[in-house]
Amino acid sequence: MEDQQLNVWHLAILNAILTLGYRQGERQRIKVSRRKLMLLSHISTLPTYHKYFKQLQDLGYIKYMPSYHPGYRSEVELYQERLSQL
């Protein structure tokens, strides 16, 4: 909560990532899909989702590793040291 750059949309996406991680039993590398993240974060427009997801990467909260193969899901790596500051 110390980071004034974060707003409700950033936190909604982070919460969605953490929810998926909890469901998968993962703490570090979490398999994600845009559809699931948008559904869990209650973000309904692509531009809004992409804007805040990219900002989380730029601010150093997550590292996104896309998968361009239809059989494999993309992964998000959480930066624990950055998240512990929240």
N, C-alpha and C positions, 0 to 999 in steps of 0.2 A: 504493500500500500504506500510505500515511500516513493515509488516511481510515479511522478506526476504525468509522465508521458502516456501511461496506460489509461484506457477508458473501459467502459462496460463491454464493448465489443471484443477488445483484447482479452479481457477476463473470461468472456463467454467462450471464446475459442480455446483458451487454456483449460478451462473447466471441461470442455468437450474432449480434449486430448487426454486429460487425466482420467475422465470417465472411461474412455476406450482402453486406456492402460490398465485400469483397475479390472475391467472385464476380461482382459487378456492375461492378467497376472504379470504384467510387465511394468518395470519402473523406469527404464532407461530408453529403450527403443520400442516405439509403439507403432503398430501398423494402422494406417489411416486411409480413409477415402474422403474426397471432398464432400460427397453426398452425405456421409454419416456425420462429418464435422458440422456441416451446415444444419443438418437436422437437429443435432444435439445442442448447438449453440443458438438455435432459433434465428439464424441469419437466412433471409430468403432471397437475397440478390447476389449474383456473382461478383459484381464490382465491389460491394461492401466486404464480402468474404475475402477476396483476393487482396484488397487494400490492407486489411488488418492482419491477415495471415503473413503477408510480406513484411509488415512493420514488426511483427513479433520476431521474425528472422533477423531483420536489421538491428533490432534492439538487443539481440543476443539471448533471447529466451529459449528459442528452439532452433534446431538445424533440420532442414527438410531435405530428404533424400528421395527424389521422385523415382518411380518405377515406370518405365515406358512399355513394359510388357503387360498385356491384359491379364495374365495369370498370376501376377505378383502385385501385391499392394505396396504403395509408397510407405515410407517410414518417417517418423519424426523422432528426433533425439532431443531430450530435454536437458538443458544445462542446469544441473542441480544447484550450483553455486549462485547462479543468477536468480533462480526461483526462490531460494532460501531468503533472499532479501525482501521478498514480498511480505 
